Amino acid sequence: MKIKDRYITKTLLTFTFSVLVIWIGIYGFFNFLAELGDIGKVNYTSLEAIKYIVLIIPEVVYSHASSIILLGCVLGMGHLATTNQLVVMRISGISIFKLTLLTVRTAIIFIVVFISIGEGLAPYTSDMAEKVRSKALGINLASQNQEGFWIKDGDNIINVQKNFDGRSFKDVTIFEINGSNKINTIKKASTAKFDGQSLNLGETSIYSIDESNFKNAISFQKRDDYNQTVSFDKDLIESLKRHPEDLTTWKIFKQIQFLSENKLRAGLFEVELYKRLIKPITLIAMILLAMLFIFGTNRDATLGRKIFFGITVGLSFELVSRVGGAMSLGFDFSPLISAIFPTIIVMIVAMTLVIYKSIR
């Protein structure tokens, strides 16, 4: 039995790896065509374009992991079915349930590998890719990313007009809010340095508002420098200019924690976090759905059609799962429920049907 298990696992690994190679090849080809318009500008050569494409491959693999694994496992089982090897295996005593578990086990191997790539390697290679491309095209990343931001930090609301590199800011205003949600103090500085724990303001103008005795009195003082302690770090500043799907899971978690502590909405980040945490279970549910078509009893449909419908249903389920996350933002209900409920329901139904077919 162990020899058969190893053979099935090897077949599924081979097909999944083949799908991965083909997927990367197609992506690389079309992305190279997209880069042709920039080749020849400044120092951007074909070699630099290829280097850029290679560096962003880990991010592409991670973002399309579900589709790659589903295709590989289903095509692998389809190959075994086409060559009648599944029939022989089932006659020899391997149940549909056992075959499905072997498929899921192989998928879990790739899930672990792809998560390691996506969380460990992809963020660094993607940043490196952007730097390589920008340098070759003569684009100054510092000037490209000078967008300002607003951020709430405890009782302070901080506005930065220009963020040069996550450490150097220009035109900084800090609004200090009291318990009645009214402004107590306004601090303005033309420049600021961020060391990861505090904002070191240059020449600072401080306006204090006194509302005692039913009168509003504004006092003014000027400081050569001012130090403002903050609770956020450089990673959070960096994440402000990125979409949640471009951040690592750890950075998303830190972002949610910071927003929650400051009583700000973190729904967008929560949806992305729960989607990632539930992704392995969602993929297993997709595979179970696809297996039902391969092991189906409809003799009027060819095996190729069954594989096609299995893959289509599996990918459609992932799309529905993503739509559920978006709906949770629009209708303001729990992102966790929207992420996990459809997956658990489909998982239970699919597993029940697999077991039923196995004991028939």
N, C-alpha and C positions, 0 to 999 in steps of 0.2 A: 504493500500500500504506500509506503514511503517513496518508493521509486516513482509510482504514478503521481503522487503529490508533487514531487520535484519536477517531473516532466511538465505537468500542467502549469506550475509556477514559472518554470523556465520559458514556456511558450508565451504566457501572458507578459512576462518581463520583456521578452524579445519584441513582441508586437507594440507594447507601450513605448519602448525605447525607439522603435522605428517611427512611430507616430511623432514622437518628440523631435527626432532628427528632421523629418519631413516638414513639420510645423516650423521649426527654426529656419530651415532652408527657404521655405516660401516667404516667411516674414522677412528674412534677410534680403531676399531678392527684391521684393516690392519696396522695402525701406531704402535699399540702395538706389532704386529708380527715383524715389522721392528726393534723395539727396543729390541727384545729378544736376539739379538746377543751381546748387550752391558750389559744386566742384569747379575750381578755377578761380574762385574769389579769394583774394588775399593769399593765404597759405593753405587753403583747404583743398587738398589733393584727394585722389581716389583712395590712397592709403589711409589718410585721416578719416575719410568717410567709413571705410571698412572697420577701422579701429573704433569709431563711435558706435557702429552697429553691433560689433562684438561685445562692447561694454554694457550695452543695454539689454542683451539677451537674457541675463538672469531675471530682470524685472519682467520681461515678456513671458518667460517660462512660468514664473510665479503667478502672474495675473491670469494665465490661461491653463493653469494646472488641472482644473476640474475637467475641462473639455479634452485635454490630452489623455488623462488617465481613463476617463470614460471610453473614449474611442479605442485606446489600446486594449483595455480589458474586454470590451465587447467584440472587437475584431478578432482578438485572440481566441475567445470562446467560439466565435463564428467560424474561425478556421478549423477548430477541432470538430465542430458540428458538420462542416462541409465535407471534410475528409472521413466522416463517419467514425471518428475516434471517440466522440462522446457516446455514441451508441454502444461501442465495445466496452467503454468504461462503465456505463450504466448496467450493462449485462453482467459485468464482472463484480458488481456490488456497490459501486460508488453512486450514492444518491444525488438527486438534484440539489438538496440542501448542502451536501458536502462540497459539490462543485461550486456552488455559490459562495460558500465560506472561503474556499481557496482563492476565488476571484477577489473577494473583499480583502483577504490577507495580502494579496499582491498589491492591491490598491493602497493599502495602508503603508506599505514599504515606500511607494512613490510619494505618498502624502508627507511622510516624515522627511524625505529627501528634499521635496519642493519647498516645504515650510522652512527648512534649514537654509536653503538658497535664498528664499524671499526675505527672511528676517535677518540673516547674517551677511550675505554677500551682495544682494541686489541694491540696498541703499548706497553702499560705497561705490559700486561700479557705475550706478546711474549718475551719481554726483560727479564722478571722474569723467564720465562720457560727456556731460554738459560742459565741463571745464575744458576738455580736449577740443570739442567742437567750437566753443566760443573763442578759445585762444587762436585756433587756426583761422577762424573767420574775422579775427580782430575785434570781437565784441567784448566790451568791458563788463564783466558780470556785476561789478559794483555799481556801475551806472544803470545797468539793466534792472536791478532789483532795488531801486531807491523808493519803493512804495512805502508810505507811512502806515501807521496802524493805531487803533484804539485798543486799550486793554484795561480791564478792571482788576485792581489788586487790593483786596481788603476794602478799606475806606477811601482808597484813591482811585481816580480814573485818570489814566495816562494817555496822552496823545503825542505821537511822534510823527512829524511831517515827512521826514526822510530817514530811512533805515539803510545805511550803506552796506554793512557787512555783518549785522547782528551784534556789533560791538560799538560802532560809532553812529550816533544819531544827530540829527539837526532839527532845530525848532521844536523843543520839547515843552509841553505844558502839563502840569500835574494839578488836578482838581481834588482837593481834600473835602470829603463829604461827611457831615455829622449824622447823628442818629435820626434826624428828621428829614434826611435826604436833601439837605440844603448845603450849599457850598460854604465852607469855612475859610479856606485858603486857596489861593491860586499861585502857583510857582511857574515862572517862565524862564527858559534859558535857550540861547541860540545853539549851544552844543552840549553834548553829553557823552560820556563814556560808560559802557556797561561791562562790569567785571564778573558777571554771573551771580552776584549777590546784591549789588546796589548800583544805582545810577549816580555817577559822579558828574554833577552839573557844573558847567563853567560859570560865567557871570550870571547871577540869578536875580530876577525881580520877584519879590514876594508881596502879594496883596492879601491882607487879612481882613475879613468881614466880621464886624461886631454887631450883633443884633440885639444886644441887651437894652433894656429900658425902651423897648419898642422903637428904636431908632437904628438905622443902618449906617454904620460908620466904617469907612474903608481906610486902613492904614497901609503904608507902603515902606518897604525897606529893600536895600540892594545889598547882595552878598557877592564877594569875589568868587566864591565857590560854594556848592551845597551838596551834601550827600544824602540820597534818598534810598533807604533800604527797601527791597522788594522781595516778593516770595517766588517769582518766576525765574527761570533760568534761560540759558542760551538756546537749548533745544526747543523750548516753547516759542521763543522769538522766531527761530528758524521755521517752525511748523506753521506760523501764521500765514506765510506766503505759499503754502502747499495745500493741496486737497487731502482729505483724510485717507483716501486710497493710496496716496504716495508716501504715507508715513509708516514707520514700523509699528507693530502692535504695542510695544512698550511706550513709544511716544504718544500713541493715541490714548493709552491708559493714563499717562501723566497729564495729557491735555484735559481729559474728562475730569480727573481729580481736581485740577486747578480751577476749571470752570464751575464745578460743583461747590467747591469751597467758597467761591466768590458769588454764589447764587446766580449763575448764568446758565443759559440753556446749552446743553451738550448733546442734544439729540442727534445731530449729524455724525458726531464722533461715536456715539453709542451704537448707532446703526451699523457703522463700519466695524466696530469692535465685535459686536455680537455676530455679525455676518462671518467674520474670520473664525471666531471660536466655534461656530456651528458648522463651518465649511466642511470639515472631515465627515461629519454625520450626514450632511446634505449630499456629499459625493457618494457615500455608501448607499443612501436611499436612491440616488440616481442609478447606480449600478444594479440594485435590486429590481428596480422598475425595468431596466433594459433586459435583465436576465429572464424576466417573465415572458418577454417576446421570443427570445431564443429557445426557451424550453416550452413554448406554447404548443398547443395541440391542433392549431388550425392548419390542416393539410392543404388548403386551397392557396395559401400564401407561400411564396418561395422563401428560402432562408435569407436571401439578400434583402427582401422586403421586410422581413421580421427584424433584421439587424438595423435597417434604416429607421423603422418605426421605433425600435427600442432606443436608439441614439436620440431621435427627435423628441421622444417623450421625456427622456432624461434631461436633455438640455432645456426643454420647455419648463420643466420643474424648477431648474436653477433660475431661469428668468422670472418665474412666478415668485420665487423666494426673494429675489432682488426687488421686485415690484412691491412686495409686502413691506420691505424695509422703508421704501419711499413713502408708502401710504401711512406708515406709522408717524412720519413727520407731518404729513398733511392733515391727518385726523387726530393727532396728538394722543396716541395710545402707546403702550409700552413697546419699545423696540425689541426687547428680549422676547416678548410673546410673539410678535410678528416674525421674528427670526426662527424661533425654535418650534412653534406650534405646527406649522405646515409640515416641517421636516419630520417631526415625531409621528404625526398622523400617517404620512406616507410610508415612513419606515415600518410602522406596526402593520399597516395593510399589506405592504409588499412582502414583509417577512412571513406573515400569516399565509399568504398565497403560495410563497415558495415552499413552506413546510407542507401545505396541503397537496401541492403537486408532487412533493417528494414521497409522500406516504400513500399516494394513490396506486 
